[in-house]
Amino acid sequence: MLHELFTPSVQHVLDLVGIFAFAISGALLAVRKNFDVFGIAVLAEVTGLGGGLLRDLIIGAVPPAAFTDLGYFLMPLVAAALVFFLHPEVERTQAAVNVFDAAGLGLFCVTGTIKAYEYGLGLTSSAALGLATAVGGGVLRDVLANEIPSLLRWDRDLYAVPAMVGATMVVLCIRFDVLNAFTSGTAVIVAFLLRLLAMRYHWRAPRAWNRRSSARESDEKATAQ
């Protein structure tokens, strides 16, 4: 189904762009955590490839694409090298990095959902795995860096929700037999724009109703910094 929507060369380029953007975010976190060059490379690899690797292992697409395509494996290393030598400059272009990261999120939630469906999963399971493809690398990154995963933190802009919307749009298109290059591209764009809007206007998910906490709001803000 994927090869019917995008040519292999286009799909490959889009995957590499998404992997590179995710890997940059992993390498930057490693620098902020004062990791050495090996730690930077590991966090870049995990962030760039983790979601796709998780998806492929679950659906039985083995060996995973991360190990059969040298470009997939090398792209995070390129990102790690870029951050290692030029991290002050990369930090200054964080807004641009966030845009690419949002594009990767939109792309991977769609392609992950489609690939899961191709391997026989139901619509709901396919959407869940599409979400995991989009956010899995970031979760693994945060766990390895001893951080609470970003998508679980109230003080972070919406991340999982845009991916959920994109994945849901895909399964609805599959359900009503209208999945094509235009509708799948629309799902990518919607997820991408939702993520950008969430960053621009700081949209966040609500916390528990009538929440009672011993932690002061100032402590929570300090944790977010």
TORDO-575356 format. One record per residue (C-alpha): residue in three letters; x, y, z. Coordinates in steps of 0.1 Angstrom, whole numbers, plus 5000, padded with zeros to 4 digits. Last residue first. Example, Ala and Ser with C-alpha at 12.3 -4.5 7.8 and 13.67 -1.06 7.14 Angstrom:
2
{code=ser	u=5137	v=4989	w=5071}
{code=ala	u=5123	v=4955	w=5078}
***
This chain:
225
{code=gln	u=5132	v=5244	w=5328}
{code=ala	u=5102	v=5221	w=5332}
{code=thr	u=5112	v=5211	w=5367}
{code=ala	u=5113	v=5247	w=5377}
{code=lys	u=5078	v=5251	w=5365}
{code=glu	u=5066	v=5222	w=5385}
{code=asp	u=5083	v=5236	w=5416}
{code=ser	u=5066	v=5269	w=5410}
{code=glu	u=5033	v=5252	w=5408}
{code=arg	u=5038	v=5238	w=5443}
{code=ala	u=5039	v=5201	w=5448}
{code=ser	u=5016	v=5187	w=5474}
{code=ser	u=4990	v=5180	w=5447}
{code=arg	u=4952	v=5179	w=5445}
{code=arg	u=4937	v=5179	w=5411}
{code=asn	u=4900	v=5189	w=5408}
{code=trp	u=4899	v=5174	w=5373}
{code=ala	u=4932	v=5157	w=5364}
{code=arg	u=4954	v=5176	w=5340}
{code=pro	u=4944	v=5190	w=5306}
{code=ala	u=4966	v=5185	w=5275}
{code=arg	u=4987	v=5214	w=5264}
{code=trp	u=4986	v=5240	w=5237}
{code=his	u=5016	v=5263	w=5238}
{code=tyr	u=5003	v=5287	w=5211}
{code=arg	u=5032	v=5283	w=5187}
{code=met	u=5043	v=5248	w=5198}
{code=ala	u=5007	v=5235	w=5196}
{code=leu	u=5002	v=5252	w=5163}
{code=leu	u=5033	v=5235	w=5149}
{code=arg	u=5021	v=5202	w=5162}
{code=leu	u=4987	v=5207	w=5147}
{code=leu	u=5002	v=5217	w=5114}
{code=phe	u=5023	v=5185	w=5111}
{code=ala	u=4994	v=5163	w=5121}
{code=val	u=4972	v=5180	w=5095}
{code=ile	u=4999	v=5179	w=5068}
{code=val	u=5006	v=5142	w=5073}
{code=ala	u=4969	v=5134	w=5072}
{code=thr	u=4965	v=5155	w=5040}
{code=gly	u=4993	v=5135	w=5024}
{code=ser	u=4975	v=5103	w=5032}
{code=thr	u=4943	v=5118	w=5017}
{code=phe	u=4961	v=5129	w=4985}
{code=ala	u=4983	v=5099	w=4980}
{code=asn	u=4953	v=5075	w=4984}
{code=leu	u=4932	v=5062	w=5012}
{code=val	u=4895	v=5065	w=5003}
{code=asp	u=4883	v=5030	w=5011}
{code=phe	u=4860	v=5041	w=5039}
{code=arg	u=4878	v=5021	w=5066}
{code=ile	u=4912	v=5029	w=5051}
{code=cys	u=4905	v=5066	w=5051}
{code=leu	u=4893	v=5063	w=5087}
{code=val	u=4925	v=5044	w=5095}
{code=val	u=4945	v=5072	w=5081}
{code=met	u=4927	v=5100	w=5098}
{code=thr	u=4931	v=5083	w=5131}
{code=ala	u=4969	v=5081	w=5126}
{code=gly	u=4971	v=5118	w=5119}
{code=val	u=4949	v=5127	w=5149}
{code=met	u=4970	v=5104	w=5172}
{code=ala	u=5002	v=5120	w=5159}
{code=pro	u=4988	v=5155	w=5166}
{code=val	u=4978	v=5143	w=5201}
{code=ala	u=5012	v=5127	w=5209}
{code=tyr	u=5031	v=5160	w=5209}
{code=leu	u=5010	v=5187	w=5226}
{code=asp	u=5032	v=5213	w=5242}
{code=arg	u=5051	v=5203	w=5273}
{code=asp	u=5043	v=5213	w=5309}
{code=trp	u=5018	v=5185	w=5314}
{code=arg	u=5046	v=5158	w=5310}
{code=leu	u=5037	v=5124	w=5296}
{code=leu	u=5046	v=5132	w=5260}
{code=ser	u=5080	v=5145	w=5271}
{code=pro	u=5091	v=5112	w=5287}
{code=ile	u=5102	v=5118	w=5323}
{code=glu	u=5140	v=5122	w=5319}
{code=asn	u=5168	v=5097	w=5328}
{code=ala	u=5186	v=5103	w=5295}
{code=leu	u=5179	v=5067	w=5285}
{code=val	u=5142	v=5072	w=5293}
{code=asp	u=5140	v=5105	w=5274}
{code=arg	u=5155	v=5090	w=5243}
{code=leu	u=5133	v=5059	w=5245}
{code=val	u=5102	v=5081	w=5247}
{code=gly	u=5114	v=5103	w=5218}
{code=gly	u=5120	v=5072	w=5196}
{code=gly	u=5086	v=5059	w=5203}
{code=val	u=5067	v=5090	w=5194}
{code=ala	u=5059	v=5086	w=5157}
{code=thr	u=5062	v=5049	w=5154}
{code=ala	u=5041	v=5045	w=5186}
{code=leu	u=5014	v=5066	w=5171}
{code=gly	u=5013	v=5045	w=5140}
{code=leu	u=5013	v=5014	w=5162}
{code=ala	u=4981	v=5027	w=5179}
{code=ala	u=4966	v=5035	w=5146}
{code=ser	u=4973	v=5000	w=5133}
{code=ser	u=4959	v=4985	w=5165}
{code=thr	u=4926	v=5004	w=5160}
{code=leu	u=4924	v=4995	w=5123}
{code=gly	u=4932	v=4959	w=5127}
{code=leu	u=4967	v=4945	w=5122}
{code=gly	u=4975	v=4924	w=5091}
{code=tyr	u=5010	v=4935	w=5080}
{code=glu	u=4997	v=4961	w=5056}
{code=tyr	u=4977	v=4976	w=5085}
{code=ala	u=5010	v=4981	w=5104}
{code=lys	u=5026	v=4997	w=5074}
{code=ile	u=4998	v=5021	w=5069}
{code=thr	u=4998	v=5032	w=5106}
{code=gly	u=5036	v=5037	w=5106}
{code=thr	u=5035	v=5056	w=5073}
{code=val	u=5009	v=5081	w=5088}
{code=cys	u=5024	v=5085	w=5123}
{code=phe	u=5058	v=5087	w=5107}
{code=leu	u=5051	v=5115	w=5083}
{code=gly	u=5034	v=5138	w=5108}
{code=leu	u=5060	v=5133	w=5135}
{code=gly	u=5088	v=5138	w=5109}
{code=ala	u=5073	v=5171	w=5098}
{code=ala	u=5070	v=5181	w=5135}
{code=asp	u=5107	v=5173	w=5140}
{code=phe	u=5115	v=5193	w=5108}
{code=val	u=5097	v=5223	w=5123}
{code=asn	u=5113	v=5218	w=5157}
{code=val	u=5148	v=5218	w=5140}
{code=ala	u=5139	v=5251	w=5124}
{code=ala	u=5130	v=5266	w=5157}
{code=gln	u=5161	v=5252	w=5173}
{code=thr	u=5183	v=5271	w=5149}
{code=arg	u=5203	v=5287	w=5177}
{code=glu	u=5208	v=5253	w=5193}
{code=val	u=5222	v=5240	w=5160}
{code=glu	u=5248	v=5269	w=5160}
{code=pro	u=5258	v=5261	w=5196}
{code=his	u=5259	v=5223	w=5188}
{code=leu	u=5283	v=5227	w=5159}
{code=phe	u=5309	v=5199	w=5164}
{code=phe	u=5289	v=5174	w=5183}
{code=val	u=5256	v=5185	w=5169}
{code=leu	u=5267	v=5178	w=5133}
{code=ala	u=5284	v=5146	w=5143}
{code=ala	u=5252	v=5133	w=5160}
{code=ala	u=5231	v=5143	w=5130}
{code=val	u=5254	v=5124	w=5106}
{code=leu	u=5253	v=5095	w=5130}
{code=pro	u=5215	v=5096	w=5129}
{code=met	u=5217	v=5094	w=5091}
{code=leu	u=5241	v=5064	w=5091}
{code=phe	u=5216	v=5037	w=5102}
{code=tyr	u=5188	v=5047	w=5079}
{code=gly	u=5212	v=5051	w=5050}
{code=leu	u=5226	v=5016	w=5056}
{code=asp	u=5192	v=5001	w=5049}
{code=thr	u=5188	v=4965	w=5063}
{code=phe	u=5193	v=4972	w=5099}
{code=ala	u=5169	v=5002	w=5104}
{code=ala	u=5145	v=4984	w=5081}
{code=pro	u=5139	v=4958	w=5107}
{code=pro	u=5151	v=4922	w=5101}
{code=val	u=5123	v=4915	w=5104}
{code=ala	u=5089	v=4929	w=5097}
{code=gly	u=5072	v=4909	w=5124}
{code=ile	u=5045	v=4935	w=5132}
{code=ile	u=5059	v=4942	w=5167}
{code=leu	u=5095	v=4942	w=5157}
{code=asp	u=5089	v=4965	w=5128}
{code=arg	u=5070	v=4990	w=5149}
{code=leu	u=5096	v=4991	w=5177}
{code=leu	u=5123	v=4997	w=5151}
{code=gly	u=5103	v=5024	w=5134}
{code=gly	u=5099	v=5042	w=5168}
{code=gly	u=5135	v=5038	w=5179}
{code=leu	u=5152	v=5048	w=5147}
{code=gly	u=5159	v=5086	w=5150}
{code=thr	u=5157	v=5088	w=5188}
{code=val	u=5177	v=5057	w=5194}
{code=glu	u=5204	v=5066	w=5169}
{code=ala	u=5207	v=5102	w=5182}
{code=leu	u=5209	v=5090	w=5218}
{code=val	u=5236	v=5064	w=5209}
{code=ala	u=5256	v=5090	w=5190}
{code=ile	u=5255	v=5116	w=5217}
{code=gly	u=5264	v=5089	w=5243}
{code=phe	u=5294	v=5079	w=5223}
{code=val	u=5306	v=5115	w=5219}
{code=asp	u=5303	v=5121	w=5257}
{code=phe	u=5271	v=5130	w=5275}
{code=asn	u=5268	v=5164	w=5292}
{code=lys	u=5230	v=5161	w=5297}
{code=arg	u=5225	v=5192	w=5274}
{code=val	u=5248	v=5175	w=5248}
{code=ala	u=5227	v=5143	w=5250}
{code=leu	u=5195	v=5164	w=5246}
{code=leu	u=5209	v=5179	w=5215}
{code=ala	u=5218	v=5145	w=5201}
{code=gly	u=5183	v=5132	w=5206}
{code=ser	u=5167	v=5163	w=5190}
{code=ile	u=5190	v=5160	w=5160}
{code=ala	u=5181	v=5123	w=5157}
{code=phe	u=5144	v=5131	w=5154}
{code=ala	u=5152	v=5156	w=5125}
{code=phe	u=5175	v=5131	w=5108}
{code=ile	u=5150	v=5103	w=5110}
{code=gly	u=5123	v=5124	w=5095}
{code=val	u=5145	v=5136	w=5066}
{code=leu	u=5157	v=5100	w=5060}
{code=asp	u=5121	v=5087	w=5059}
{code=leu	u=5110	v=5114	w=5035}
{code=val	u=5140	v=5106	w=5012}
{code=his	u=5132	v=5068	w=5013}
{code=gln	u=5095	v=5074	w=5006}
{code=val	u=5103	v=5096	w=4976}
{code=ser	u=5127	v=5070	w=4962}
{code=pro	u=5103	v=5041	w=4968}
{code=thr	u=5075	v=5060	w=4950}
{code=phe	u=5047	v=5071	w=4973}
{code=leu	u=5011	v=5061	w=4976}
{code=glu	u=5012	v=5027	w=4958}
{code=his	u=5045	v=5018	w=4975}
{code=leu	u=5028	v=5024	w=5008}
{code=met	u=5000	v=5000	w=5000}
***
